[in-house]
């Protein structure tokens, strides 16, 4: 992993100084790497692409839109995959005007609650991260099988092989299941609220919460990744932040901020003004970094959530995260 510094080369592609004992990776050192960071203006630290099973735009599409809007900093945080990181690190047509933080959103379980955590500044080739992603994929496949059985028990007609086919190499999500269920005319009466009714404004998200979230009609209890194990594996090689805490039971908040968790996503499209105020106070009391992310997926998936739509007016939020990433010698690139 590499740390940004000052680049004296004309093309801005000189390699950064590598950690002692780690080989310099040419495909990373040939990226942007080392130009000095300019003042952060617009930024978004929680974005999904089509590398997530429920994202729409490609990583390059996201980059192009953000660049056209003069954004300074972004992080793509696809669900439980680093394939978008690899795509961005192989992208050779950037103009060096933006700072890119490689990241991933990991689905973990703390006791009986699903908690999403984002490690910022990751190395996609890290062995511990790779092991966690492989464990997640195996567990998610088991979960998909159980979800299929549960939906059948509710009277839906659904074929597991078709679910895997529609997932197209990704782990099946609520989006995958709704697409497959809607293919069968016999399911459409039950799905009317999501397809054409009162929940059709954001069908995939609302279907997920109605059926697969804890307490949902087709909820199955399958732990994906253990929260503490995930934190222990990645704390020393990334900057870990809890994503959208407003979605979790508030009585468990203190339990989440164990050693190794350094940040909290205070500014989120899911949080209202009072929640932002409360989480700012919480962060100050705990000495946590504050992060800000829209959780953008695309108009078809979450139509009310837009790039940059996190409500954070403070550029120091992004600057503090960058400083911590650099202090820990984690990954940060100019693109």
Legacy VTK file of the C-alpha trace (Angstrom):
# vtk DataFile Version 3.0
C-alpha trace
ASCII
DATASET POLYDATA
POINTS 335 float
0.000 0.000 0.000
1.176 3.501 -0.698
1.085 6.946 0.758
0.567 10.124 -1.190
3.356 12.626 -1.319
4.810 15.161 -3.728
5.362 14.124 -7.304
8.070 15.885 -9.253
7.456 13.998 -12.464
5.802 15.727 -15.407
3.033 13.185 -15.854
2.142 12.730 -12.202
2.683 8.982 -12.243
5.808 8.535 -10.143
5.483 5.695 -7.626
4.853 6.451 -3.972
7.176 5.277 -1.256
6.262 1.715 -0.335
6.039 0.292 3.159
9.185 -1.414 4.347
9.041 -5.095 3.545
6.331 -4.739 0.923
7.180 -5.035 -2.773
6.268 -2.069 -4.930
3.319 -3.086 -7.124
3.855 -1.750 -10.612
0.195 -1.644 -11.560
-0.430 0.598 -8.550
2.736 2.675 -8.752
2.017 3.389 -12.401
-1.292 4.973 -11.388
-1.576 8.560 -10.259
-0.222 8.127 -6.749
1.833 11.077 -5.691
0.693 14.489 -6.778
-0.007 16.849 -3.877
-3.579 16.994 -2.664
-5.479 20.155 -3.490
-8.143 21.676 -1.284
-11.133 19.376 -0.926
-14.364 20.884 -2.203
-17.074 18.439 -3.209
-16.723 14.821 -2.135
-18.617 11.572 -1.553
-17.230 8.735 0.552
-19.951 6.104 0.020
-20.820 5.236 -3.594
-21.949 2.006 -5.260
-21.438 0.941 -8.861
-22.576 -1.964 -11.013
-19.955 -4.110 -9.301
-22.483 -4.256 -6.451
-25.436 -6.483 -7.182
-27.717 -3.479 -6.642
-25.724 -0.724 -8.383
-26.327 0.836 -11.801
-23.413 2.946 -13.089
-19.951 1.617 -13.863
-16.981 2.946 -11.850
-15.816 4.941 -14.860
-19.328 6.374 -15.302
-19.272 7.495 -11.665
-15.849 9.046 -12.127
-16.993 10.849 -15.279
-20.083 12.307 -13.601
-18.138 13.445 -10.538
-15.382 15.011 -12.621
-17.964 16.892 -14.686
-19.299 18.342 -11.418
-15.807 19.363 -10.196
-15.647 16.885 -7.339
-12.299 16.618 -5.596
-12.543 13.297 -3.738
-14.539 10.087 -3.947
-14.618 6.548 -2.597
-16.359 3.672 -4.331
-17.604 1.283 -1.658
-19.174 -1.644 -3.454
-20.779 -4.400 -1.426
-18.334 -7.146 -0.441
-16.194 -6.975 -3.582
-12.996 -5.240 -4.662
-13.563 -5.689 -8.387
-14.424 -1.998 -8.787
-11.148 -1.094 -7.073
-9.281 -3.100 -9.684
-11.203 -1.362 -12.464
-10.373 2.088 -11.124
-6.694 1.224 -10.652
-6.499 0.067 -14.256
-8.234 3.186 -15.592
-5.693 5.190 -17.595
-7.692 8.130 -18.898
-8.037 10.308 -15.822
-6.697 13.857 -15.755
-5.323 13.725 -12.193
-7.895 16.211 -10.892
-9.535 13.871 -8.375
-8.427 11.869 -5.367
-9.697 8.287 -5.198
-9.873 6.212 -2.004
-10.134 2.452 -2.606
-12.732 0.990 -0.245
-15.396 -1.681 0.174
-18.609 -1.956 2.201
-18.583 -5.181 4.216
-21.742 -6.841 5.542
-20.985 -8.134 9.027
-22.974 -9.380 11.980
-22.616 -8.161 15.543
-24.561 -10.600 17.672
-27.942 -10.682 15.864
-27.665 -7.413 13.948
-26.296 -6.813 10.455
-23.742 -4.008 10.556
-22.066 -2.480 7.503
-18.504 -1.303 7.927
-16.265 0.451 5.405
-12.476 0.026 5.404
-10.947 3.017 3.587
-7.574 2.890 1.866
-7.575 -0.841 1.216
-5.146 -2.924 -0.775
-7.354 -5.166 -2.982
-4.661 -7.852 -2.925
-4.431 -8.034 0.871
-4.607 -11.659 2.028
-6.810 -10.991 5.066
-9.298 -8.987 3.029
-9.347 -11.671 0.343
-10.081 -14.347 2.961
-12.963 -12.288 4.370
-14.482 -11.779 0.922
-14.232 -15.488 0.140
-15.921 -16.320 3.452
-18.664 -13.814 2.717
-19.314 -15.242 -0.753
-19.720 -18.771 0.619
-22.052 -17.599 3.394
-24.074 -15.439 1.014
-24.656 -18.389 -1.292
-26.046 -20.382 1.640
-28.219 -17.413 2.547
-29.577 -17.188 -1.009
-30.559 -20.845 -0.950
-32.406 -20.391 2.347
-34.102 -17.226 1.084
-35.317 -19.140 -1.962
-36.800 -21.841 0.254
-38.430 -19.233 2.483
-40.007 -17.433 -0.470
-41.378 -20.723 -1.773
-42.915 -21.384 1.636
-44.710 -18.032 1.302
-46.248 -19.163 -1.982
-43.865 -17.559 -4.461
-42.606 -19.471 -7.451
-38.828 -19.037 -7.672
-35.997 -21.164 -9.030
-32.606 -20.981 -7.318
-30.702 -21.675 -10.531
-32.432 -18.699 -12.124
-31.464 -16.530 -9.135
-27.808 -17.443 -9.664
-28.107 -16.809 -13.403
-29.573 -13.326 -12.916
-26.943 -12.507 -10.279
-24.426 -12.871 -13.133
-21.406 -13.754 -11.049
-22.283 -11.446 -8.150
-23.746 -12.507 -4.834
-27.582 -12.575 -5.054
-29.229 -9.590 -3.391
-32.741 -8.302 -2.828
-32.537 -6.723 -6.278
-31.744 -10.119 -7.792
-34.659 -11.808 -6.072
-37.215 -9.138 -6.994
-36.128 -9.310 -10.632
-36.478 -13.099 -10.686
-39.817 -13.111 -8.844
-41.238 -10.484 -11.212
-40.448 -12.677 -14.216
-43.164 -15.121 -13.169
-46.678 -13.864 -13.796
-47.992 -15.933 -10.870
-45.966 -13.793 -8.447
-47.026 -10.413 -9.744
-50.223 -9.948 -7.743
-48.266 -10.277 -4.500
-45.537 -8.011 -5.863
-47.943 -5.326 -7.129
-47.001 -2.779 -4.406
-43.367 -2.890 -5.597
-43.993 -3.129 -9.326
-46.796 -0.616 -9.820
-48.204 0.284 -6.406
-47.364 2.459 -3.429
-43.824 1.107 -3.051
-42.818 1.361 -6.700
-40.958 4.637 -6.114
-38.079 2.594 -4.631
-39.101 -1.027 -5.213
-35.836 -2.862 -4.616
-34.987 -1.166 -1.335
-38.506 -1.513 0.029
-38.726 -5.152 -1.049
-35.453 -5.859 0.738
-36.609 -4.292 3.994
-40.036 -5.961 3.820
-38.731 -9.437 3.066
-35.052 -9.878 3.908
-34.231 -7.418 6.692
-34.492 -8.797 10.223
-38.173 -9.286 10.993
-39.029 -9.435 7.281
-41.302 -12.085 5.813
-38.453 -14.078 4.256
-35.709 -13.268 6.755
-33.224 -16.089 7.343
-30.620 -16.067 10.082
-27.276 -16.490 8.328
-24.240 -14.667 9.694
-22.196 -13.298 6.811
-19.011 -11.996 8.463
-18.275 -11.652 12.170
-17.977 -7.977 13.100
-15.155 -8.336 15.625
-13.186 -10.705 13.428
-13.493 -8.322 10.486
-12.329 -5.343 12.539
-9.377 -7.291 13.945
-8.299 -8.389 10.457
-8.438 -4.954 8.813
-7.814 -2.363 11.534
-4.073 -2.169 10.961
-4.278 -1.856 7.190
-7.234 0.484 6.579
-9.324 3.177 8.266
-12.529 1.520 9.449
-15.809 3.438 9.708
-19.314 2.274 10.611
-21.724 3.055 7.758
-25.184 4.660 8.192
-25.515 4.035 11.960
-29.074 5.338 11.910
-30.188 2.004 10.464
-29.070 0.039 13.528
-30.573 -0.372 17.027
-29.319 2.700 18.880
-28.950 0.844 22.167
-26.103 -1.122 20.556
-24.127 1.870 19.302
-21.521 1.809 22.068
-20.828 -1.864 21.390
-19.777 -1.178 17.802
-16.902 1.178 18.553
-14.316 -1.291 19.684
-10.554 -0.918 19.245
-9.778 -0.589 15.534
-12.971 1.224 14.511
-11.927 4.810 13.862
-14.876 6.498 12.187
-18.631 6.911 11.969
-20.690 7.949 8.940
-22.421 10.932 10.545
-23.571 12.455 7.260
-25.741 10.004 5.324
-28.763 10.180 3.070
-30.531 8.093 5.749
-29.996 10.607 8.564
-32.114 13.630 9.402
-30.754 16.831 10.944
-31.290 15.647 14.523
-29.508 12.363 13.871
-26.561 14.204 12.342
-26.348 16.402 15.419
-26.540 13.405 17.734
-23.873 11.471 15.831
-21.568 14.500 15.735
-21.763 14.638 19.524
-21.222 10.894 19.739
-18.160 11.123 17.491
-16.700 13.970 19.543
-17.230 12.062 22.791
-15.606 8.915 21.393
-12.805 10.671 19.505
-13.996 9.255 16.190
-13.429 10.448 12.649
-16.563 11.782 10.971
-17.333 10.545 7.450
-19.957 11.513 4.883
-21.477 9.402 2.123
-24.580 9.387 -0.034
-24.891 5.589 -0.403
-25.640 6.274 -4.061
-26.755 3.206 -6.054
-28.415 4.716 -9.102
-31.829 6.070 -10.004
-33.361 2.682 -10.710
-32.393 1.276 -7.284
-32.541 4.243 -4.890
-34.047 7.087 -6.931
-34.093 9.599 -4.062
-30.363 9.259 -3.345
-27.994 11.288 -5.489
-24.213 11.501 -5.784
-22.953 13.838 -3.081
-26.327 13.773 -1.325
-25.035 13.332 2.220
-25.663 16.830 3.588
-22.140 17.530 4.856
-21.077 21.180 4.449
-17.666 20.703 6.091
-14.708 19.905 3.818
-12.528 19.167 6.862
-14.427 15.873 7.190
-12.797 14.652 3.986
-9.450 16.231 4.814
-9.271 14.476 8.196
-9.980 11.104 6.606
-7.255 11.675 4.022
-4.789 12.614 6.765
-5.580 9.428 8.683
-5.211 7.289 5.564
-1.843 8.872 4.867
-0.718 8.561 8.498
-1.428 4.820 8.329
0.317 4.521 4.944
-2.815 3.126 3.326
-3.848 3.490 -0.324
-4.767 6.812 -1.890
-4.566 7.760 -5.562
-4.853 10.609 -7.983
-7.059 9.851 -10.967
LINES 1 336
335 0 1 2 3 4 5 6 7 8 9 10 11 12 13 14 15 16 17 18 19 20 21 22 23 24 25 26 27 28 29 30 31 32 33 34 35 36 37 38 39 40 41 42 43 44 45 46 47 48 49 50 51 52 53 54 55 56 57 58 59 60 61 62 63 64 65 66 67 68 69 70 71 72 73 74 75 76 77 78 79 80 81 82 83 84 85 86 87 88 89 90 91 92 93 94 95 96 97 98 99 100 101 102 103 104 105 106 107 108 109 110 111 112 113 114 115 116 117 118 119 120 121 122 123 124 125 126 127 128 129 130 131 132 133 134 135 136 137 138 139 140 141 142 143 144 145 146 147 148 149 150 151 152 153 154 155 156 157 158 159 160 161 162 163 164 165 166 167 168 169 170 171 172 173 174 175 176 177 178 179 180 181 182 183 184 185 186 187 188 189 190 191 192 193 194 195 196 197 198 199 200 201 202 203 204 205 206 207 208 209 210 211 212 213 214 215 216 217 218 219 220 221 222 223 224 225 226 227 228 229 230 231 232 233 234 235 236 237 238 239 240 241 242 243 244 245 246 247 248 249 250 251 252 253 254 255 256 257 258 259 260 261 262 263 264 265 266 267 268 269 270 271 272 273 274 275 276 277 278 279 280 281 282 283 284 285 286 287 288 289 290 291 292 293 294 295 296 297 298 299 300 301 302 303 304 305 306 307 308 309 310 311 312 313 314 315 316 317 318 319 320 321 322 323 324 325 326 327 328 329 330 331 332 333 334
